[in-house]
Amino acid sequence: MSDTITLKETATDFLRLTARGQVDEAFARYTAPGFRHHNPHVGADADTLRAAMKENAGRFPHMVFEVQRAIAEGPLVAVHSRAVMEEGGMELAIVHILRFEEGRIAEMWDIAQAAPVPMANRDGMF
């Protein structure tokens, strides 16, 4: 298996686990020491993000999270996903960018965009 496939699988599994509320498992399995992230709504350290992800999973236990595609280049993986927080709720397009060091996630960025209703683009966001 190539390093690119391994990193993409690691990134997507990390995101799927956190979306399912298995946050501690995801962090233990995949994050590097000194992990940091760049979400402007949460403190930069791993513990603060982990707590926020657990809270989010508790608030939205039936969230739908679907990876649409993943692209890898060197130590970076970009994952484009679709999320619906609750049945009948707002649909979000999310892009996570993860930077790896020695096979573990060292840094993460995320950007989300709500799907407008109605949507002008007939091809949609996915």
Buried (B, 14 or more C-beta within 10 A) or exposed (E): EEEBEEBBBBBBBBBBBBBBBBBEEBBEBBBBEEBBBEBEEBEEEBEEBBBBBBEBBEEBEEBBBEBEEBEBEEBBBBBBBBBBBEEEEEBBBBBBBBBBEEEBBBBBBBEEEEBEEEEEEEEEBE
